[in-house]
């Protein structure tokens, strides 16, 4: 969850550039950043934070569960 809090602003900017019509942001992320902060303030960089955080916990838990199951499976196949 802490990782998403740090990377969400970059992800928001990337998504804006990707979905914008061609030519909207001639300098890419820099123009998207300027326009977003001008129109919505710094809080605009964190749009969608609630669904991302709700998703982050179960998604990461699933990754750790998959890792632990895989490690037990490999230990079972090839005990040392």
N, C-alpha and C positions, 0 to 999 in steps of 0.2 A: 504494500500500500504506500509505503514511503517512496518507493521508486516511482510509482505512478504520479505522486504529488510533485515530484521533481520534473518528470518528463511530460506531464500533461500540457503545459504551455507550448512546447515544441510540437506536440502531436496536434493540438488545435490549429496552429499555424500551418502545418503540413497539410492538414485536411482542407483548410480554406483554400490553399493554393491549388490543391488537386481538383476541387469541385468548381472552382471559378472558371468562367469562360476565358478562353485564350486571350491574352493581352490585358487582363484585369490587373495583374501584378507584374509589371515589366521586370522588376528587380527581384521577383520571387518573394521569399520569406520576409525580406526587409520591408518591402512595400506592404505586405500583408500585416506585419507587426505594426507599422505606423498607422495604417488605416483602422485596424482593430482597436488599438489603444485610444486613438482619436475619437472613434464612435462609441465604444463601450467601456473605455477605461481599462485598467489593469485587470479588473475582475473578469473581463471578457476572455482573458487567457485561460481561465479556469472553467469555461462553460462545459457542462457535462461531467463535472467532478463527482456528483452523487452517484450516477449509474456506474461510473468507472470504479469507484471505491466499493460499491456493493458487489460488483463483479470480481474485483481483485481478490478478496478473501477466499471465496470458494474456488476460484481458478487456481490460485497458488496452492491451496490445500490439495486439490486434485493432482497437481504436478508432484508434490511431495509424496502423496499416496502412491502414485504410479512409480515413482523412483523406489520407494521402499518395497513395493510388491516385486518390481523387477530385480532388485538386489536379492530378495529372498528366493526368487525363482532361479537366479543364476547360482546362488549358493547351493540350492537343492540339486541342480544339474551337475555342477562341478564342485563338490565339497573339497576343501583343502585342510 
